[in-house]
Structures are given as C-alpha cells and as structure tokens.
Amino acid sequence: MKPKLLLATAIVTALVVSAQAQDLPKHHFKVLIQDSPTPHVKLLEAPLWNEWIPAASKGQVTGDAAPYDQVGIPDDAVLRLLKLGAFDFASFDIAKVAGDDPKFEGCDLSGLTLTFEDARKGCDAWRETVDKLMQQKWNAKLLAIGTAPPQALWCATEVKTFDDLKGKKLRVYTKTMVDFTQGIGAAPVNIAFREVVTALQNKVVDCAVTGTAVGNVAGWTEVTKYLMPISLGWAINVHVVNLNTWKKLDPKMQAFLEGEYKKFEDKFWQTMKYLDADAANCNVGKQPCKNGKLASMIMVPVADADQQRFKKLVQETVVKGWLKRAGADVAKEWNATVGRALGMEASQ
C-alpha cells in the first residue's frame, strides 16, 4: 500500500473512531476498585477509569474510581453492594468471594497453574461459568478477567524443598491454599495482609503467601530471606458491572465498554507478566528493577524431584478439596472446561 493511501486510511479510521466516541451518550459511573497500594490498581485499575475510558470516549464516559481502603469497604462486602446497585462497576479477587460460592475459584486453585499462559487458559475456559454465576446469583455481568503476579511462598527460615515446609506455620488466605498447606504437612494460619510483617517478625508464622511483586512493595523482603516462586494461586480478579446498570445502557455504550474492557484485559495480563519479571530482579537485588525495592532474597526453585509430587498433590488434595465445597456435580463441568484446557481430570 502506498504511503499516501496508508495516511488516508489512518485518517479515516481516526475520524470514524472519533465520531463513534462522540455518538456515545454522556454517562458518569460509580466504580469500586481494589486496595490502592496494590500494584495492579496503580498501574491498571485506577488509570482505566481516571484516564483510559474518558480519553477513549472523548470525555463522554467518566467514573469515580474508589479503592476499597479509601471508602472502608471489606472484600467480602463488595458483591453484596454491587448486587444492590451501590456501585455500577466493581473488581475483586475471585478467591476472596469464594466463601459466597466456591465455584468462583475454579480456575484459581492453589498450585493448579504455574505460568501466566496456563492461568489465563484455565480462566478463559471457566469464564462462561463465572459469568453465569454472576448473572444468576449476583445481578452482575462479567466484563474482564485479570491477574496478579503468582502468589509465592516467602519464608523467614531456610527452605530448600517441600520437605522443609513440613511442620512450619504458613500464612494463607484462601481455603484452596489451606488444602495445599495441609497436603504438604504444614500448618495453615489465616492472618490479615496488613498484619503479616509483624507476624513474621514475631515468629507467629514461618512463611507467608503473597504475590512476587506485592510482597516486595509491602516490605516482606525485610522480614523474610527465602522466596519459593511457585504459584500457590494467582489472585485472579474479575471486573463486573451491575446488571441493572448494564441493561439500561444504549447498545452503542455496551459495545464501547465491552471493547475497552477486552483491550484492558489483554493489557492486564501483559503488564502483570512484566511486573513479575521486574519483581524477580528486585527481590534478588538485580537491575533493572523499576517497580520495587532492591532486596537480597534467596530464590528457592521447585526441585525436579518435587515437580511430579507437586502435580499429584494438586490433583489429589487441592482439586478434591475444592470439589467437596463446590459440589460433586461441578466435576463434570470443570473437566469439560478447565480440566480439558489444562490436561487434568477432577474426580472425587
């Protein structure tokens, strides 16, 4: 294609996009996003409503993006508030609402996936289930699925293999992590995130689970020395809209928001993969380290001898434990979706 024709095509495309944005009706939404210190909130969630959507809509679509911690809303209240229409849009860690329905965490079982690619593959397969659950029980529609960096194991005492975790007290925050912890012979302890540093300092726990990037910025590198960068979960988060709000929107507005959230989801996974790689450098004191603090953690990779053992533990302990909570009838649905995508079969 000739340069002049390329330029003309680009101009026409820009004019069409601009015209479509200007055709949108004017809307201002109430949006609830996750805790403000969280890296993905700073890098993605806050900019989505403060910058991205207003710019893409030429100022026609705006929103007040309120983080949980700034408005005093606990994790377990988000779904109920959204269902009641207190907010139009919301995002939350899917594992934090698994108490309302264990089916939510079907693609974020502890140790189920060890790479970003597999985590996304599994959650893409479980997307329809989550959306159906949202619409039928919570008056909400699923718009996007995101992630955090892998939820790794941070230890104050020396660990070299899974055997070294036996008898240790591990801070976890989901039921599926409890299953994993008990499966390796450790003792699960439920401690709020803001209290973990003190708990590690006072030896209330030996190790604790959080993301590779979050632990760095939260100061865990100052109270731990050993980092096992396996994924005991991904803190998979979902972005949803109140169904009453959605149904009132003009079809053009619905198409616009679905399109922007699709781009947002792609950017989310790309950014978190980059953030994890950056955190890997930061945690061992290596440059480049752009989003965290240089530290001197000792990395403890999963030994080859533990790899098969790890997979067996996930299949026989974690998946089975989840099915007991979610219901035996879920196994067939899981096998046809997540299980098929990941090459694993669930059975009770």
N, C-alpha and C positions, 0 to 999 in steps of 0.2 A: 504494500500500500504506500502511495506517495506521501511525503511529509505534509503537503497542504491538505490532502484528504484526511490524514490522521488528525491534524489540528482541527479541521472542520467537524470530524466525528466527535472529538473530545469536547468541543464547544457545545454541540447539540446535546450530548449526553449530560453535560453540566447544567444546561438550560432546562432539560427535562426533569432532572433531579430537583433543581431549584423550584420549578413550577409545582412539582408534586408536594414538596415540603410546604410551599405557600398555600396549597389547596387544603392542607390539614386544618381542621377546626382547632381553636385555641383551647388548651387544657392545662390545668395545674393539678398535680397529684401529690398525695401523701405517701411517702416511701419510708419503709423501715429497713435499715441495713445493719450488718453485724458490728461487733465492737470496734470502735475507732482505731485502737492500736494495731489491729490485725493487718499484716502486710497486704493481703488481697483487698481489704477495704480501702486502704490508702491508694493502692495502685489501680484498682478497677471499679469497685462498687461506688465509691463517692464520686469519682470522675464521670461515671456513666450518667448520673442524674444531674450533676453540677455543671458538666461541660459537654459530654458526648451527645446526649439526646437533644438538649436545647440547640446545639450547633447544627445537628443533622436535620432538625425540623425548622430551621431558620427562626428560632425563638417561639414557635407555636406550641411546643410541648415542653413544660418545665415541671419541676418537682422539688419538694423539700425532703432531702435525704437525711433521716435522723438515725444515728447509730444507737444500738441498744443501751450502751453505757451512759450516753448523754441524756437519754429520756427515762432511764431507770426501769427498763423492761427486761425481765429474765428470759432466758432461752425458751423455757417451757411454756411461756405465755404467748409467744409470737403467733402460732397457728390459731389460737382462740381469738386473739384480737383481729387477725386478718379475716377470719370467718365472720366476725361480727361487723366488719366494714370499718374498723377503727383506722385502717390503713388501706391504700389501694394496691400497693406493691410491697413485697417483703422478700427477704432472703434469709436462709438459716442453714446450719449444719444439719444434715439429714439424720445423723446419729443422735443428735440432741432431742429429736422429737420421736425417736423410736419407742419411747415409753407410751406414746399415744397409739402407735401401731407399728409392731416390729417389722412389718413388710417394707417400711420405708428404707431400711438399711440393707436391702437385698443385694445391692451392688457394692456395699462398703463393709463387708465382713472382715474382721481382723485377719490380716495376712493373705487374703484372697488374691490380691494382685500386687505385683512388686514393681511394675513400671507404669508410667503415665499412660502409655498406649493401651495396656490391658485394662487399666482402671477406667479409661474412657470407653473402651469397647464394651466392658461389662455394664456400665451405666447407660450407654446408648441402648443396650438390649433390654434394660429394666425401665426405660423411660416411659413407655406406654402404661406400665403397671403403676408407676408413681403418679402419672397424670390422672389416671382413672381414680386412684385413691383420693387424690386432691379434690377432684370434681365431685365425687360421690359423697365424701365424708366431711370435707373441709371448705366447700364453697370456693374453691380456688382452681386456677389453671396454671399448669407448668409452662414456663417460658424458656428456661435455660438451666443447664446443669454445669456447675463449676467444681473446682477442687482447691485444696491447699497442697503444699508440698507434703511428701509422705510423713506419716506420723511415726517418728523414730523413737528409739529407746535411749534415754540419757541416764547414765549411771555415775554415782559418786564413788562407788567401789569397783574394783577391777573385774571386768568380764572379758572372756576370750571366746566362749562358745555358749550355746544354750544351756549346757550343763551347769555353767557358772551362775545361772539365774535361779536354780533350784533353791528354795528356802528364802529367797530375797523378797522384800516388800516392794511391790511395783505400784506406782500411782497410775491408774487408768481412769477413763471417764465414760466408757460405754459398756453395755452388757456383753457385746461380742468380744471386747478386749478382756473382760473378766474370764470368758471361756478360754481364750488363748492363754492367759496368765496361769490359770489353774491347770491347763493342759501341759505346761512346761514345769509344773511343780513349784511355782512361785505363789506369793500371796497378794491378791489384788487389794488395793486401797483406793477408795474414792475420795479425792481431795480437790477442792475448787482450784482452778488455774492460778488465781492470784495468791494462793497460799502455798504453792508448790516450792518456791525458792526457800521459804522458811522451813518447810517440812524436810527438804534435802539437807539444809544446814544443821537441823536438829536431829538428823538421822531417824526421823519418823518413817521415811521411806528410803530405800537404797537406790532405786531407779524411778524414772517417770517418763511418761509418753507425751510427746507433742511433736509438732512439725519441725523439720530441719531448719526452717527459716525463723519460725515463731520463737523457738527456744533460744535462738541467738539474740534476737532483739529484746527478749524478755529477761535476759541476764542469767539464763541457765548455765552458760559457759563458765560462770564464776563459782558455781556450786557443784558442778559435775566435771568428770575428766574423760569418761569413756562414752563414745557415741556409736551405737549399733544402727546403721542407716537402713534397716529393713522397714517395710511398711506394715505397721500394725493397724492400718486404716489410712484413709485419705482426707478425712473431714470433708467428704463430698457435700457440697452445698447446692441448694436449689433456689431458683428465683421464680416467684409466682405472683399472680395477680388475682385480686378478689373477683369472683365470677360475676357478681352483680355489676361491678365496675366495668368489667370486660364486655358484658352483653349490652351495655348502654353506649359503647363506643361505635362511632361511624366505621364501616368496613375499611375505609382508607386508613383510619387511625390504627385499626387492628393489624392491617398488613404492614404498616410502617413499624409498629412496635415489635412484631414478630421478626421482621427483617433485621432490626437493630439488635435485638436480643440474640439472634443467630450469630451475627458478627461478634457480639460481646462474648458469647460462649467460646467461639474459636480463639479469640484473643486471651480469654481467661486461661485456657489450658496452655497456650504458648507461653504466657507470662509466668505461670506457676512453674513450668519446666525450667525456664530461665532462672527464676528465683531460687529453685532448689540447687541448680548448678552453682549459682553465686554463693549460696549458703554453705555448700560443700567446701568452697575455698575459704570463706570467712571462718568457719569453725575450726580449721586446722592452721590458720594464720597465713594463708596463701593469697596472693593477688592474681587476678583482680577480685576485689571484694567491694562491691558498690552499694549494697543494701543492708549491710550488717556491721558487726564489730569483729575485728581480727581477734581470734582466740587460739588456744593451743590444745584442742580436744584430740584424743587418740581415737582414730577410726577403727571400728571392730567389724569387718565384713563377715557375713554369714559364711562359715566354713563349708567346703564342699560336702563334707560328711553330714552336715546339718540340712542340706538342701532338700533331699528326699523326705527326711524326717519332718521338715517344716511343712511340706505339702500334705503329708499324711495327717499331721496334726490339724491342719486347716480343714481337711475334708472330714475327718472322723470326730473332731471335737468342736470346732468352731461352727461349721455348717450345720451339724446335727443339733448343736445347742440352740442355734438360731431357729431351726425348724420347730423345735419344741415350743418356742414362744410364738412363732408366726402361724403354726398350724400345719398338720401333715398334708393338707390339701394344697399347700403352697409349693410343695416339692415338684410337682408336675410342671407348674408354671415356671418355676425357677430353672428347671432342667432344660425347658424349651427355649429359654431366653439367655439368661446369664451363663448358665452351665454350658449351653451349646457354644456360646461365644468364646468361652474360656477353656473349653475342653475338660469340664469337670462335671461329675454327676452327684446330685444330692440324694441321700436315702436315709430314712430314719431307722 
